[in-house]
């Protein structure tokens, strides 16, 4: 018997994001200046997949497919595609690290939970802060200080 694609049996309500994204530049500035985006670190694909499945299990949502592309000419670490909901990391441009995965996973979780939100709005920031704290990357209290310094709403 052929296996059934789980995305066909899980009801997905219509999700959308608001097109304007006023905090995008602030979030990217915070990541590049204070966090450093860990561009010199690389994680194995198995390690990143285990973080993804663990986080989705904790959030009680289905884990999205995690794809890796090698596009060194595109200066993008990773992105979240919807629909279908999937996370893509650019192994050709420093995308295979925990920060990039947690950033993109925060987009995915916010898409699953909140309808009509900004890409880098308060819902995303709260989710991102929770993931960074859960996986002991940046404690929530320290991340709040960084957010306030950059004027980011959470």
Secondary structure, DSSP 4 states (H G I P E B T S, - for coil): -PPPPHHHHS------EES--TTHHHHHHHIIIII-TTTT----HHHHHHHHHHHHHHHTSPPPEEEEE--TTS---EEEETTTTEEEEETTTT--SHHHHHHHHHHHHHHHH-SSEETTSHHHHHHHHHHHHHTTSS-HHHHHHHHHHHT---
